Amino acid sequence: MDKSQERYETLAEKWLNGTISPEEKEEFAQWYNTLPSNSLDIPAAFAVSEEQHRSRLLKKIISRRGKRWLIPAAAACVLLAGSASLVFWKMRLSQHSAGVEALSKKDISPGGNRAVLTMANGRSVVLEGLSGGDALEQEGVVITKPDTGILRYSSNGEANRGSMYNTLTTPRGGIFQVQLSDGTHVWLNSATSLRYPTLFSGATRTVFLTGQAYFEVAKNVNRPFVVHSGKVKVKVLGTAFDMMSYEDEGAVRTTLTQGSVLVASDSSSMVVQAGQQASLENGVTRFKLTEPDLGEILAWKEGRFRFSNTNIKVVMRQIARWYNVSVEYQGDVSALDLTGSVSRKEDVAELLKAFEKTGGIHFDIEGDKIIVIPY
């Protein structure tokens, strides 16, 4: 037997029994990804999980000891990626070298801390132009930007407690944070708008959201915090949750990380606990309760993309908002799913090159448009 072939059989066995090192994983992955497309076909449908699929493939490698064989990148099979930051499984392996090189020459930079503050008097302030430590005063309310990417509200003791609302808006390719006057901290994702009072008054603390935001609500048992978004109202006393209501997602989704909230619409309501998500889809009158992958839901807040068997169209909607691009599909991509994690600081070409290495898909960039071409 060829010594190199014997080496990789040994590595496959070590991967199966859990004794393989990170360096050996990378060695095995680099070897596997250079193999020609040929004969070893283990369809994903034959396994109930990615782990089982990987196990069967590794066992098949080991079982061929003493025989002449080639291990190809099979359709809907397994990618053993050498990168510690990005692992994609579940599609055909292929290098697509020419396409990858072409992408590198047509790059688009990621988003960043960008937002516009529209004050109650109609004045708009582009926050990238507001230096750290600069302050705005609005009828006794002091608005400061002490750090990059965050606004803070406080009263100088002479504030008018009327209903004076400001609006913080992030563009596509923007992200920003705001600390409201009650101490509630809000992270705004791209293409998001939050309307809120400069100071809270009355029986509730009420804000209005479009897009996606993560709330860490300051606790006040005497004054509930209420978020209105589309047809959904979320009422909390003090907790943390993510709320997404992009029009192109087809639903309003509220995901709890701490405590509990009451979600309500005109025809339905329910209490949602930590680890649960309540979804109200367009055209549906009742909420759907699920237990999603919180890491995937909150990845944007941590500066990452994270996908778990996520359809390519859902993935590309996130990419379109963050890189401020449009997406065009040339063919049927409905069966393409991705699993993986990568930093949102990467230029778009690096992200798309990683997708291409999974096989089954190719990308082109024309100006600010990404074209998706399934194989």
N, C-alpha and C positions, 0 to 999 in steps of 0.2 A: 504493500500500500504506500502511496505517496506520503511523505512525512507531513506535508502541509495539510493534506486531507485528514490524516490521523490527528493532527493538532486540533482541527476544527470540530472533529467528532468529540474529542475530549472536552472542548469548551462547551459544546452543546450539552454534554452530560453534566458538567459542572453547573450550567445555567439551570438545568432541571432540578438538581438536588440542592440548589441554593448556596453553593460554595464559590460561585464565580465572582471575581472582583470587578469593580467598575472599569479598570483598564482592560481586562479580558473581555468584558461585554463590548467595549468599543472595538477591540480587535476583531471579534466575531462579527459585529455589525458591519464593519467596513468590508470584510471578506464577503459576507452574504450579499451586500448591495452591489457588488461588482459581478455577480454571476449572471450568465446569459439566461434569457427566458427559454425554458425547455420543458422538463417533464414533471417536476414535483408539484402536484396540484392538490391542495387541501381547501376546498371551498369553505368560506366562513360559515355558511349555513349548517355545516356539519358540527359546529361547536356551539355550546350555549353561552360561552363567554370568551373574551379575548385571551384570558389566561389559559383556558382549555385549548383554544386554537393554537396558541404559541407552544403549549406543551406537546400537542400532537405533532407539530412540525419538527420540533427538536427531537422527539422520539423517532420520527421517521428518518432523520439524518443519522442518528445512532444506529438504527436497524440496518443500514446499508453498509456496515463495516465489511471490508473484504470484497466489495463489489465496485464496479466502475459506475459512477453516477455524476450527474450535475443537478444542482438545486437551483431552480429558476425562481423568478419572482412571479408567483402564480396570481391569477385574477382573484381579486377580493381576498388576498392572503395576508401575509404579515410583513411589516417593515420592522427590522431591528435597527433602530437609529442609534448612531454613535454619540449624538449630541446629548449632553446632560440637561440642556434647557428645553429640548423639543423632542417629543416621542410621538410619532404618528403611526397608528396601526390601521388595518382594515381596508387597504386598497392595493392595487397592483403596484409592484416596485418598478421604477424606471428612472433613469438619470435625466433623460431629455436635455442633454448637455447644450444643444444649440439654443433651445428655448430659454434655459437658465441664463446663459451668457447674454442673450438679447434682453432679458429682464433687467440685468444689471446696468444696462445703458439707458434705461427709461425709468428712473426712480422717482418716488414721491415720498416726502418726509412725513413723519408722524405728527400728530397733533400735540398741543401743549396747553399751558395756562393762559387761556384766552376767554374773555367775557366782556359784556357791556352792561353797565348799571344804568337803568332808566329810573330817574327820581320822580317823585310825585308831581313836581312842577314841570315835567317833560324834559328836563335836562338829561342828556345822555353822556356817560363818561366811559371811554375805552380804557379798561382797567390795566392793560399792558403798559399804558403810558403813565400810570399812577405809581410813583416811586414808593418803595417800602418806607413806612413812617409818615407818608403824606396823609392828611386828614381832610375830610369833607364834613361840613356842618349843615344840618337840615332841621331847622326849627327846634334847636335844643338837643338833637341827636347827633352824636359824633360817629362818623364812619371812617375807620382806618384800615389801611392795608399794611400791617406790620410785617407780614411775610409774603413771599411770592405765592400767588395763587389762593389767597384767602382774604375775605373782608370780615371785619368785626364791628358790631353795633353796640353802642353804649350811650347812656344818658348823662348830660352834664348837670342834671338836677333841675333844669328849667324847661324840660321838654313838654311840648303840646301833646297830650295823650289822645288826640283825635285819630280817626282812621286814615292815616297817611301811608299809602302803600308804595313801596319800591319794587322794581322787577329786575332780577339778575338773569341774564341770558347768555348761554354759551353757544357759539356757532358750531357747525360741523367742524371737527378738528379742534374743538376746545374743551376744556375741563376747568372747574373752579370750585372753591369752597366758600361758605359763608357761615359765620357764627351770629345767630340772631340775638336780639336784645335779651331774651330769656335764658340764653346760654345754650340753646339747641344748636347743634353742629350739623350742617348739611353739605354733602358732596354732590355736585352736579356733573353728570356725564355729558357727552357731546350732544349738541342740538337739543338743549333743555332750557326751560324757562321756569323760574320760581318767582311768584308774586307774594309779597309778605308785608306786614305793617312794620314801620320803623320801630314802633313800640307796641306791645300787645296791651289791649284794653278789653273790657267786657268779660263775659263768662267763659269764653273759649279763646284759644290761640289758633287762629285760622290762616292757612296758606293755600296757594293754588299752584299745581304742578302740571307741566306738560314735558314729556321726555322721560328721563330717568334720574333718580336721585336716591342717595342713601342718607337716612336720618338717624342721628343720635339725639333723642328728645330729652331735654331737661325735665326732670320729674316735678310735677305740680299737681297734687291730687285734687286741688280746688279749681283748677283751670285746665281742662283737657286740651290736648293738641290735636287739631283736625287738619287733614290734608284732603283737598278736593282735586280729583284728576279725572277728567272725562265724566263718566256716569258713576264713578266710584268715590266714596268718602271713607277715609280711614280715621278712626278716633282712638287716641292713646293718652295715657297719663304720663308715661315716661318709659321709653323702650328704644330699641334699635331695629330698623327695618329698611328694606330696599323696595322702591316702587317704580315700576316701568310702565309707561303709557304711550309709547311711540305709535303713531297711526299705522305705520307699515308692519307692525308686529301683530296686529289683529286682536289684541287683548290688553286689558289692564291687569298687571300682575303685582301682588304685594307679597313679599317674602320676609319672614320674621327671623331675626337672629337672636333676639332676647325678648323675654316677657311675653305679652299677648296684646293683640289689637282687635278692635271691632271693625270689620269691613262691611260696607252697606251700599246698596244701590236703591233705586226706586222700588224694586220688586223682591229683593233678597238681602239677607245679611247673615254673617256668621262670625264667630270668634276664632281667630287664628293664633296658634301657639308657636313658640320658637321651633325652628326647623321645618315649618310648614309654609306653603305658598297658596294663596287664594287667587284664582284667575277668573276674570269675567271676559269671555270672548265676545267679539262683535256679533250682534244678533241673538245672543243667548241671555236669558233672564236670570239664571242661577249661577252662583259661584262654583268653581271646581276646586277641590282641595287636594293638594299633592305634597310630597316630601322631596323636593329637588336636591340636586347637588349644590350646596351652598357655596362651595369653592368656585364653581362655574358661574353662579349668579353674581358673586361679589368680586370676581377677578378684575373687572374694570377699575374698581376702587383701589386695588393693590398694584395697578399699573401693568396688568397682564391680560392677554387673551387666553382663555381656557375653554376647551371644547371636550365634550364627552358624548361620542356617537351623535354629533350635532350635524344636521343637514347643511350642505354647502351654502344654501340660500340664506339660512340663518346666520352662518359665519360671515358671508359677504355683506349682509346688512350692517353688522358690527364694523367691519372693515371700511365700508363706505362712509359711515358716520365719523370714524376716527381719522381717516386720511382725507376726508372731504373729496370723495370721488364718486362717480356714477359707475354702475355695473351693468354689463350687457352679457346675456347668455346666448351662445351659439350651439344649441343642442339641448337634449334632455339631461338635466343634472339631478333629477328628483331622487335617484337612488344613491347619490354620493354622500357619505357621512364622514366626519373627521373627529379624531380624538387627539388632543395634545395641548401643550401650553407653551407660550412664547411671550416675550416682553413686548409691550406696546411702544417701546422706544425704538424698535427696529424700523428701518425704512421699509416701505411696502414691498420692494423687490426681494428683500431677504425673506419676508414672510411667504411670499408667493413661491419662491424657489423651494422652500421647505414643503409646501403643498405639492409642488410638481414632483418632488422625489418620492412621494407616495404612489405615484402613477395614476393612470385613469383620468388625468386632468392636465390641461395646459392653459397658460395665461398669456395675454398680450396686454401691453399698456399703450394707449393712444391718448396723449395729452393727460387729461384728468379722468380718463375712463379706463376701467379694467374690463377686459373681455375674457370670459370664462368659456373654455372649449373642452368638452369631455371627449375622451378617446373611446 
